[in-house]
Structure formats: structure tokens, C-alpha cells
Amino acid sequence: MSGGTSGVPGAGTPPRRVDASMSLINEIMQRPLDPGYAAAADARVRAGLPASTGLRTPTLLVGAILLGALLVTGALSLRVPATAASKAKQQLITEIDSRRHNVDAQTARVARLRAEIDAAQAQSLQLASQGQLLTQLRDTELVTGAAPAVGPGLTLTMDDAPANKNDQGSAVDPRTNATTDQGKVIARDLQIVVNGLWAAGAEAISINGQRLTSRSAIRFAGQAILVDYRPLTRPYVITALGDSSSLPAEFAGTDGGSYLQSLTDNYGIRADLKPGDRLRVPGDSSLNTRLARPQGAGTAPATGGPTSSGTGSSTTSPTTTETAP
């Protein structure tokens, strides 16, 4: 082995820098200013002028003001439609609430006046020794739904499916026209269920305190369900008067009962049926006497029983209900 040399490769040479492969990045970081700009800056300093900075130029100040004005204008222009829409919506909600309260007040006033008229009418007939005519009048009011009724029956509460109800059963779809939100109770559901109760032998029915008569209809307006143009809120409580021992079983055997069971199995719509011994349905204050004849001149034909949408079954004179006081 000859002297003065080492068997280790690269012995005697300086070690390579770790960042040797990043020379361009090191150059930019250590000398970010271009040599031409650096020379111009040095010449400005040698001439006794202050160092030039972009922050001192009027153009930057004007540009910043214009940019801020544009941003403020854009933000305000985006907020104006939302503010106007929310104001219009709030005004509409206020007007709806006001008119609804007015309707409720007028309905209560009509009920009070009707009670006064009924009391005066009963007193007049009793004084005229027309007790049989008064009984016939009370029965007619009870059948047509003009008077409130009390008696045994059942209470059926329907409500939308829970929010997490996503699975569906394998039973046949009871809705011929399926919608995207299958878990909501719609007007057609109430129509079919109420008609099923009529077919099962119900003598008087109300939904959320709204009496159903031969002139009543269950409709929909957007997402709202209406009974005689009055909106209903969930849950939907259906009160049906009849034989409490047989009415639930009879209803289960009707098309309405099968439809309700299919809604529960397929879409998770909640239904709770409870019999009761003494239930009350209110009278329909919109009904009034349109034809009257003197006694002995003939009587007008009796009206049929109420239906939910004008196509249900008729009923005869109630046998288990009585006029509410």
C-alpha cells in the first residue's frame, strides 16, 4: 500500500452540504431581491433619497379604498333581498295570525249566539206545547251535526313517522301516488280512515275539534291539511262516537282499517286507537236553518249522514249519542 493515500473514498475532501440540492431555493431565500432592483435601491440611497416602499405610494392607498368600497357594496347588495324577503314573510305570518284569531273570535261569537237562539227556540216551543216538535228538532240537529254530541266511541290519534324511520316493510304500497316524504300524514290518508270509521258504524266524527258533516271536506293546500278551510296541526286526533265495544273491531275490518295498518307497517306512521265511554264531539257552527215550514204543511226530507269528503256512507239517527248540554 502506497503512503499518503487512504482507502476511504472521498477522504481529504470537504463534506457535501445537506441542502446542496436546494441551491435555487436557498438563493431565493437569502437574496430575494433581483440584482437589478438591488442596484436601483442602492443608487437611491446614495442619492440621499429615502428608501422606496410600496406602502408609501398614493396608488396603493387609493386602491385599498376602492377595494374596501367594492366589498362593502357587494355585501350590502347581497343582504338587501334577504332582508326584504324576511320582512315580507314576517308581515304575511303576522297577517295570517291576525286573521286566524279573528276567525276564532267570530266562531266563538257564532256559537254563543246559536246557544241563545236555541234557548229562545226551546222556550218558545215549550210555551206553545210543542214538546214533540222540540224533540224532533233536537234529533235533527244531532244527526246533521249542528249540535254537539256526547257518547261512547273511540279516539284515533295519527301522527307523522319519526324522523329516523327509513326502512319500509314488504307489504303492498297503499298509496298509488307515492311522494318523496312518505312518513307524513296527508289529506288522502285522513279521508280514507274517516270513511272507514263511517263504514264501521260511527255516528259522529270530529278531527282536532272540527266536526265532520255532510258538507265537510278534508283537503290539502301545499303542506297543510284543511277541514272546512281550517288548517289542522299534528297530531291528528279523530274522535268517533259509536258502540265502543264493536267499533274498533268493525273499523279494523274495513278498507280504512287495512289502509291505516299498511301506513303503519310501510312508513312508520304512528296510530293510537283508544276506546272511551264518554267522548264529546262539537257541533258545526256553520250549519244553519235554510228551510222551515209551518207545522202541518209538510216536512222537508231528512238529510243523510256526514262524510269526510262528500263520498262517504250515510248514517241514520244516533242510538248511542246524546246532545251535549
Solvent accessible surface area in square Angstrom, and as a share of the most:
residue,aa,sasa,rsa
1,M,226,1.01
2,S,81,0.53
3,G,75,0.72
4,G,91,0.87
5,T,96,0.56
6,S,68,0.44
7,G,77,0.74
8,V,101,0.58
9,P,126,0.79
10,G,55,0.53
11,A,57,0.44
12,G,90,0.86
13,T,92,0.54
14,P,118,0.74
15,P,125,0.79
16,R,196,0.72
17,R,156,0.57
18,V,154,0.89
19,D,35,0.18
20,A,41,0.32
21,S,96,0.62
22,M,92,0.41
23,S,75,0.48
24,L,131,0.65
25,I,99,0.50
26,N,33,0.17
27,E,73,0.33
28,I,98,0.50
29,M,144,0.64
30,Q,118,0.52
31,R,145,0.53
32,P,109,0.69
33,L,96,0.48
34,D,78,0.40
35,P,109,0.69
36,G,48,0.46
37,Y,147,0.56
38,A,33,0.26
39,A,61,0.47
40,A,62,0.48
41,A,46,0.36
42,D,74,0.39
43,A,48,0.37
44,R,88,0.32
45,V,91,0.52
46,R,182,0.66
47,A,74,0.58
48,G,65,0.63
49,L,92,0.46
50,P,82,0.51
51,A,62,0.48
52,S,82,0.53
53,T,62,0.36
54,G,51,0.49
55,L,153,0.76
56,R,172,0.63
57,T,60,0.35
58,P,102,0.64
59,T,111,0.64
60,L,86,0.43
61,L,116,0.58
62,V,82,0.47
63,G,36,0.34
64,A,58,0.45
65,I,108,0.55
66,L,107,0.53
67,L,107,0.53
68,G,31,0.30
69,A,54,0.42
70,L,124,0.61
71,L,119,0.59
72,V,90,0.52
73,T,85,0.49
74,G,31,0.30
75,A,51,0.40
76,L,99,0.49
77,S,65,0.42
78,L,142,0.70
79,R,161,0.59
80,V,97,0.56
81,P,83,0.52
82,A,66,0.51
83,T,61,0.36
84,A,58,0.45
85,A,64,0.49
86,S,63,0.41
87,K,124,0.53
88,A,59,0.45
89,K,133,0.57
90,Q,106,0.47
91,Q,126,0.56
92,L,104,0.52
93,I,71,0.36
94,T,77,0.45
95,E,81,0.36
96,I,79,0.40
97,D,57,0.30
98,S,64,0.42
99,R,160,0.58
100,R,108,0.39
101,H,122,0.54
102,N,85,0.44
103,V,71,0.41
104,D,59,0.30
105,A,59,0.45
106,Q,91,0.41
107,T,56,0.32
108,A,46,0.35
109,R,125,0.46
110,V,62,0.36
111,A,51,0.40
112,R,142,0.52
113,L,73,0.36
114,R,58,0.21
115,A,61,0.47
116,E,111,0.50
117,I,110,0.56
118,D,37,0.19
119,A,66,0.51
120,A,61,0.47
121,Q,64,0.28
122,A,16,0.13
123,Q,111,0.49
124,S,66,0.42
125,L,29,0.14
126,Q,117,0.52
127,L,143,0.71
128,A,58,0.45
129,S,99,0.64
130,Q,55,0.25
131,G,40,0.39
132,Q,158,0.70
133,L,62,0.31
134,L,22,0.11
135,T,79,0.46
136,Q,97,0.43
137,L,50,0.25
138,R,58,0.21
139,D,68,0.35
140,T,65,0.38
141,E,26,0.12
142,L,14,0.07
143,V,25,0.14
144,T,30,0.17
145,G,1,0.01
146,A,15,0.12
147,A,9,0.07
148,P,33,0.21
149,A,1,0.00
150,V,8,0.05
151,G,6,0.06
152,P,36,0.23
153,G,0,0.00
154,L,0,0.00
155,T,33,0.19
156,L,1,0.00
157,T,40,0.23
158,M,0,0.00
159,D,21,0.11
160,D,15,0.08
161,A,16,0.12
162,P,59,0.37
163,A,112,0.87
164,N,125,0.64
165,K,72,0.30
166,N,129,0.66
167,D,97,0.50
168,Q,114,0.51
169,G,39,0.38
170,S,122,0.79
171,A,54,0.42
172,V,130,0.75
173,D,70,0.36
174,P,24,0.15
175,R,7,0.03
176,T,112,0.65
177,N,126,0.65
178,A,65,0.50
179,T,74,0.43
180,T,147,0.86
181,D,75,0.39
182,Q,27,0.12
183,G,18,0.17
184,K,67,0.29
185,V,7,0.04
186,I,57,0.29
187,A,3,0.02
188,R,95,0.35
189,D,0,0.00
190,L,0,0.00
191,Q,45,0.20
192,I,41,0.21
193,V,0,0.00
194,V,0,0.00
195,N,41,0.21
196,G,4,0.04
197,L,0,0.00
198,W,6,0.02
199,A,68,0.53
200,A,13,0.10
201,G,44,0.42
202,A,0,0.00
203,E,30,0.14
204,A,3,0.02
205,I,0,0.00
206,S,3,0.02
207,I,0,0.00
208,N,49,0.25
209,G,46,0.45
210,Q,46,0.20
211,R,10,0.04
212,L,0,0.00
213,T,1,0.01
214,S,59,0.38
215,R,145,0.53
216,S,3,0.02
217,A,18,0.14
218,I,1,0.01
219,R,104,0.38
220,F,150,0.62
221,A,55,0.43
222,G,66,0.63
223,Q,157,0.70
224,A,40,0.31
225,I,7,0.04
226,L,29,0.14
227,V,0,0.00
228,D,47,0.24
229,Y,159,0.60
230,R,68,0.25
231,P,60,0.38
232,L,16,0.08
233,T,100,0.58
234,R,120,0.44
235,P,65,0.41
236,Y,16,0.06
237,V,53,0.31
238,I,0,0.00
239,T,18,0.11
240,A,0,0.00
241,L,0,0.00
242,G,1,0.01
243,D,71,0.37
244,S,26,0.17
245,S,96,0.62
246,S,45,0.29
247,L,4,0.02
248,P,33,0.21
249,A,73,0.56
250,E,94,0.42
251,F,7,0.03
252,A,65,0.51
253,G,70,0.67
254,T,25,0.14
255,D,124,0.64
256,G,1,0.01
257,G,8,0.08
258,S,64,0.41
259,Y,20,0.08
260,L,15,0.07
261,Q,103,0.46
262,S,25,0.16
263,L,0,0.00
264,T,51,0.30
265,D,68,0.35
266,N,7,0.03
267,Y,14,0.06
268,G,13,0.12
269,I,0,0.00
270,R,105,0.38
271,A,43,0.33
272,D,68,0.35
273,L,59,0.29
274,K,122,0.52
275,P,87,0.55
276,G,16,0.15
277,D,124,0.64
278,R,161,0.59
279,L,36,0.18
280,R,132,0.48
281,V,0,0.00
282,P,36,0.23
283,G,25,0.24
284,D,19,0.10
285,S,32,0.21
286,S,70,0.45
287,L,18,0.09
288,N,102,0.52
289,T,112,0.65
290,R,204,0.74
291,L,108,0.54
292,A,86,0.67
293,R,128,0.47
294,P,102,0.64
295,Q,130,0.58
296,G,81,0.78
297,A,65,0.50
298,G,38,0.37
299,T,111,0.65
300,A,50,0.39
301,P,120,0.75
302,A,99,0.76
303,T,80,0.46
304,G,40,0.38
305,G,5,0.05
306,P,4,0.02
307,T,12,0.07
308,S,0,0.00
309,S,36,0.23
310,G,54,0.52
311,T,115,0.67
312,G,25,0.24
313,S,50,0.32
314,S,82,0.53
315,T,28,0.16
316,T,117,0.68
317,S,66,0.42
318,P,24,0.15
319,T,117,0.68
320,T,52,0.30
321,T,16,0.10
322,E,88,0.39
323,T,54,0.31
324,A,8,0.06
325,P,158,1.00
